[in-house]
Amino acid sequence: MTLVLPSWSDARHEAHRQGVRLAADTATDPGAGPVRLDLASALGRTLAGDLAARGDVPGHDGAAMDGWAVAGPGPWVLGAPIVAGAVPSDVPLPTGHARPITTGAPVPPGTEAVVRSEDATVGDGRLVRHTPSTRRHVRPAGEEVTRDQVLFAGGTVLTPPRAALAAASGVDDVRVAPVPTARVAVLGDEVVGAGVPRPGQVRDVFSHTLPAVLGTFGADPVSSDRVPDDPDTTARVLDAARERLVVSTGGTAGSSTDHVRGALARIGAELLVDRVDVRPGRPMLLARRGPTVFLCLPGNPMAAMVGLVLLGGPLVAGLLGRPLEPVGRVRLAVDVPNDRPGALVLAYRATPEGAVPASHQTSAMLRGLADADGLLVVPAGGGVAGEDVPPVRLPWC
């Protein structure tokens, strides 16, 4: 009987679903609920609920540019100036009168238009328009935002422009989702932390990079450890984790030194995704025990990075209450063969003609990924030039 593995897309959706599920299951845990922060502190965080405006934007009918507020046909008799920050007047502007006004200042009742500074001249105490215009140049109250209008839905990341709009709408603080903690475990006796590895060894390329990638997803990586190829040690490290997310590299295949699957079983973790029908990254695993989810990636560098992007990003998004990022389409500039079963993930460079796979990329190589613009997913059977295939965004691009 042939085991049917989940597709990359199904696994991606499952990772997001499991993140949402874990967040819901642990919402009542101490310290797991939303927190309220001022706008500056909340930048980059995820809104825990819909954010509504506290006031109109603008809060009054105001001048869209420097000029004169006028009523009736000209020429107009000039009155006192109005500047930005002035208290809105409740005294109507009489017909045939004009008042100098600066951008953003409140226009008085009865104002029919703001005549731009460059469209009129002043002489003998009167304002004369010399450039016809049908535009009012007045921003009505609530033109951009109305009070109690939802600015952003829960699950939205508070970017600087969004925080600026929130501030303009009278918001001072927001409720944000708690940041999920994450631990990285790099497995393998052959992994060394510094210098040029001797024959038979490889350099640790994960301890300093995977935490950074997890940070771009929105997680808080609290530690990174190297773990030897030992079943007891592997089980002990996984068992001791108290973070929301544990990401491991290596030990997921079926050799005599691959102990992750057995360790997960020993600690009572439920296996949620058992390999994925994709290359590189096929032997990745997703499991959960209590309030912790384990994303176990292959040890080859490109395979681990592919697995982290494909499943780690959606998983953290689910934990934060963010929606799953949609996948678009990218056009191939060249033919891309794939004569093996399952999807093929390739790093690509964007060119005017379309996507071109990067050179120097296998499951063990990083050179092609280092300067890539994204990942593309080629289905079994391959793709031809001019055909659209799904891309996956690289979080550091």
C-alpha positions in Angstrom: 0.0 0.0 0.0 1.4 3.4 -1.1 1.3 6.1 1.6 -0.3 9.3 0.3 1.5 12.3 1.7 -0.1 15.7 2.0 0.7 18.2 -0.7 2.7 21.3 0.2 -0.5 23.4 0.0 -2.5 21.0 2.3 0.4 20.9 4.8 0.6 24.6 4.8 -3.1 25.0 5.5 -2.8 22.3 8.3 0.1 24.2 9.9 -2.0 27.3 10.0 -5.0 25.5 11.4 -2.9 23.9 14.1 -1.6 27.3 15.1 -5.1 28.7 15.3 -6.2 25.7 17.3 -3.3 25.9 19.7 -3.9 29.6 20.3 -7.5 29.0 21.1 -6.7 26.0 23.4 -4.2 28.0 25.4 -6.0 31.4 25.4 -6.9 31.0 29.1 -3.3 30.1 30.2 -1.6 32.7 32.4 0.2 35.2 30.3 -1.4 33.9 27.1 -4.1 36.5 26.6 -4.0 39.7 24.7 -2.0 42.7 26.1 -2.7 46.4 25.7 0.1 48.6 24.5 0.5 52.2 23.4 0.9 52.6 19.6 4.6 53.0 19.7 5.1 49.8 21.6 2.6 48.0 19.5 4.4 48.6 16.2 4.9 45.2 14.4 2.5 43.4 16.7 -0.7 41.7 15.7 -4.1 43.2 16.6 -6.0 40.9 18.9 -9.4 42.3 17.8 -11.0 44.8 15.5 -9.6 48.4 15.9 -12.3 51.1 15.6 -11.7 54.8 15.2 -12.5 57.0 18.2 -13.2 60.1 16.1 -13.7 61.5 12.6 -10.8 62.2 10.3 -10.7 65.0 9.6 -12.6 66.1 12.7 -13.9 69.3 11.0 -14.5 70.7 7.5 -11.0 72.0 6.7 -9.0 73.7 4.0 -7.3 71.3 1.6 -4.6 73.9 0.9 -3.4 77.4 1.6 -5.7 80.1 0.2 -8.9 81.9 1.0 -12.2 80.6 2.3 -14.9 82.4 0.2 -18.6 82.7 0.2 -20.6 83.8 -2.8 -19.2 85.2 -6.1 -16.1 87.4 -6.1 -14.5 89.8 -5.7 -14.6 89.3 -2.0 -14.0 91.5 1.0 -11.2 90.3 3.1 -11.6 89.3 6.7 -9.3 88.0 9.5 -7.1 85.0 8.8 -7.7 81.4 10.0 -4.8 79.2 10.8 -4.4 75.4 11.5 -5.2 74.6 15.1 -7.8 77.4 15.4 -11.1 76.5 17.2 -13.8 76.0 14.5 -16.0 79.1 14.3 -19.8 78.9 14.5 -20.2 82.3 12.9 -21.1 82.0 9.1 -18.9 83.6 6.5 -21.0 86.3 4.9 -21.7 86.2 1.2 -19.1 88.3 -0.7 -16.5 87.8 2.0 -13.2 85.9 2.1 -10.8 84.9 4.9 -7.1 83.9 4.4 -6.8 80.2 5.5 -3.9 77.7 5.9 -4.0 74.0 5.0 -5.9 72.0 7.6 -7.5 75.0 9.3 -11.3 74.8 9.9 -13.4 76.6 7.4 -16.3 78.7 8.8 -19.9 77.8 8.1 -21.1 79.1 4.8 -17.8 78.5 3.0 -18.4 77.6 -0.6 -14.8 76.9 -1.6 -11.2 77.6 -0.8 -9.5 79.6 -3.5 -5.9 78.6 -3.9 -3.2 81.2 -3.2 -1.9 81.0 -6.7 -5.4 81.4 -8.3 -6.2 84.8 -7.0 -4.8 88.2 -6.2 -5.5 90.9 -3.5 -5.9 94.5 -4.3 -7.7 97.4 -2.6 -8.7 95.1 0.3 -10.5 92.7 -2.0 -9.7 89.2 -3.3 -10.1 88.7 -7.1 -10.0 85.2 -8.6 -8.1 85.1 -11.9 -8.0 81.3 -12.5 -11.4 79.6 -12.8 -11.9 76.4 -10.9 -14.8 74.0 -10.1 -13.0 72.4 -7.2 -13.9 73.3 -3.6 -10.6 72.4 -2.0 -12.4 71.6 1.2 -12.0 68.3 3.1 -15.3 67.5 4.8 -15.4 66.1 8.3 -15.2 62.3 8.3 -14.0 62.2 4.6 -11.3 59.7 5.5 -12.6 58.0 8.6 -15.8 58.2 10.6 -16.1 57.7 14.3 -16.5 54.0 15.3 -15.6 52.8 11.8 -13.4 49.7 11.9 -10.0 50.7 10.8 -8.3 47.2 10.8 -9.6 43.7 11.5 -8.2 41.5 14.2 -5.2 39.6 13.0 -3.8 42.7 11.2 -0.1 43.6 11.7 0.2 47.2 13.1 2.6 48.8 10.6 3.8 52.4 10.9 1.2 53.8 8.4 -1.6 51.9 10.2 -0.4 53.2 13.6 -0.4 56.7 12.1 -4.0 56.3 10.9 -5.0 55.0 14.3 -3.4 58.0 16.0 -5.1 60.4 13.6 -8.4 58.7 14.5 -7.9 59.3 18.2 -6.5 55.9 19.2 -3.9 55.9 22.0 -3.5 52.1 22.7 -4.4 48.8 21.2 -4.9 45.2 22.3 -2.4 42.9 20.6 -1.9 39.1 20.5 0.8 37.7 22.8 4.0 36.8 21.0 4.5 33.1 20.8 7.9 32.0 22.3 10.1 29.6 20.2 13.1 27.4 20.8 15.5 26.1 18.1 17.2 22.7 18.5 20.0 21.9 16.0 20.5 18.1 16.0 23.6 16.2 14.9 27.0 15.0 16.1 28.6 16.4 12.9 27.5 20.0 13.5 30.2 22.4 14.7 29.7 26.0 15.8 32.8 27.8 14.5 35.6 27.7 12.0 36.1 25.5 8.9 34.6 22.1 9.5 37.0 19.2 9.2 36.1 16.4 6.7 33.0 14.6 8.1 31.7 17.7 9.9 29.4 20.5 8.8 29.1 24.1 10.0 26.1 25.1 12.1 24.0 27.3 9.8 20.8 27.2 11.8 21.5 28.5 15.4 21.9 32.1 14.3 19.6 32.1 11.3 16.4 30.2 12.2 15.7 32.4 15.2 16.0 35.5 13.0 13.5 34.0 10.5 11.1 33.1 13.3 11.4 36.7 14.5 10.3 37.9 11.0 7.3 35.7 11.3 6.3 37.3 14.6 7.6 34.8 17.1 10.0 35.4 20.0 12.9 32.9 19.8 14.2 32.6 23.3 17.0 30.1 22.8 19.0 28.0 20.3 20.7 24.7 21.3 22.8 22.1 19.7 21.8 18.5 20.5 23.9 15.3 19.8 22.6 12.3 17.9 21.4 10.4 21.0 17.8 9.2 21.5 17.7 9.9 25.2 19.1 13.4 24.8 16.8 14.2 21.9 13.8 13.1 23.9 15.0 15.0 27.0 15.4 18.3 25.0 12.0 18.0 23.4 10.4 17.0 26.7 11.8 20.0 28.6 10.5 22.6 26.1 7.9 24.9 27.5 7.8 27.3 24.6 4.8 27.5 22.3 6.9 26.4 19.4 10.0 24.2 19.1 11.8 24.1 15.7 14.4 21.3 15.3 16.7 20.5 12.4 18.0 17.0 11.5 17.0 13.6 12.7 13.7 13.4 10.8 14.6 10.7 8.3 14.9 7.0 8.9 18.6 6.3 9.5 20.1 4.8 12.7 21.0 8.4 13.9 17.6 9.9 13.3 15.8 10.0 16.6 13.2 12.7 16.3 10.3 10.5 15.4 11.0 8.1 18.3 11.6 11.0 20.7 8.2 12.5 19.8 6.5 9.2 20.5 8.4 8.8 23.8 7.2 12.2 25.1 3.6 11.5 24.0 3.4 14.1 21.2 0.7 13.7 18.6 2.0 13.5 15.1 0.0 16.0 12.9 1.9 16.1 9.7 4.1 13.1 8.8 6.2 14.1 5.8 5.1 16.3 2.9 5.0 15.5 -0.8 7.5 18.1 -1.7 11.3 18.3 -2.5 13.4 19.4 -0.8 11.9 19.1 2.7 9.9 15.9 2.3 10.8 14.4 5.8 9.5 17.4 7.8 7.2 16.6 10.7 4.6 18.6 12.7 3.5 17.4 16.2 1.9 18.7 19.3 2.0 17.9 23.0 -0.1 20.1 25.3 0.7 23.8 24.8 3.7 23.1 22.6 3.9 22.4 18.8 7.0 20.9 17.3 8.1 21.7 13.8 10.8 19.2 13.0 12.8 20.0 9.8 15.4 18.0 7.8 19.0 18.6 8.5 20.0 19.7 5.0 20.2 23.5 4.8 18.0 24.2 1.8 15.4 21.5 2.9 15.2 23.0 6.4 14.8 26.6 5.0 12.0 25.4 2.6 10.2 23.6 5.4 10.5 26.6 7.7 9.0 28.9 5.1 6.3 26.5 4.0 5.1 25.5 7.4 6.7 27.7 10.0 5.3 31.0 8.6 1.7 29.7 8.5 2.1 28.1 11.9 3.2 31.3 13.6 0.5 33.3 11.7 -2.1 30.9 13.2 -0.7 31.3 16.7 -1.0 35.1 16.3 -4.5 35.1 14.8 -3.3 36.3 11.5 -4.9 35.0 8.3 -3.0 32.6 6.1 -1.0 34.6 3.5 -2.5 34.0 0.1 -0.3 32.4 -2.6 -0.3 34.2 -6.0 1.2 33.3 -9.3 4.6 33.8 -11.0 5.4 33.3 -14.6 8.2 31.0 -15.6 10.7 32.5 -18.0 12.2 29.1 -18.8 11.1 25.4 -18.9 11.5 23.8 -15.5 11.5 20.0 -15.6 10.2 17.9 -12.7 10.2 14.2 -13.7 9.7 12.9 -10.1 6.5 12.6 -8.1 5.5 15.5 -5.8 6.1 19.2 -6.1 9.6 20.7 -6.6 10.4 23.9 -4.7 13.1 26.1 -6.2 14.6 29.4 -5.3 14.2 31.8 -8.2 15.3 35.2 -9.4 12.8 37.7 -10.9 13.7 38.9 -14.5 11.7 41.0 -16.9 10.8 37.8 -18.7 9.6 36.0 -15.6 11.0 33.7 -12.9 14.3 31.9 -13.5 15.5 29.2 -11.1 18.7 30.1 -9.3 21.8 28.1 -9.9 23.6 26.0 -7.2 20.6 24.6 -5.4 20.0 21.2 -4.0 18.7 20.1 -0.6 22.2 20.6 0.8 23.1 23.9 -0.9 22.4 27.5 0.2 24.0 29.5 -2.6 21.0 29.6 -4.8 18.7 30.7 -1.9 21.1 33.4 -0.7 20.2 35.8 -3.6 16.8 34.5 -4.4 13.7 36.7 -4.8 11.3 33.9 -3.7 10.5 30.3 -3.9 8.4 28.8 -6.7 6.6 25.5 -6.6 6.7 23.3 -9.8 4.2 20.5 -9.9 5.0 16.9 -11.0 5.5 16.9 -14.7 7.3 20.2 -14.7 6.4 23.6 -16.0 7.0 25.4 -19.4 8.1 28.9 -20.2 5.1 31.2 -20.0 3.2 29.1 -17.6 2.2 30.4 -14.2 3.2 28.5 -11.0 2.6 29.3 -7.3 5.3 31.3 -5.5 6.0 31.4 -1.8 7.3 34.7 -0.4 10.6 34.6 1.4 10.2 36.5 4.8 13.5 38.2 4.6 12.9 39.7 1.1 
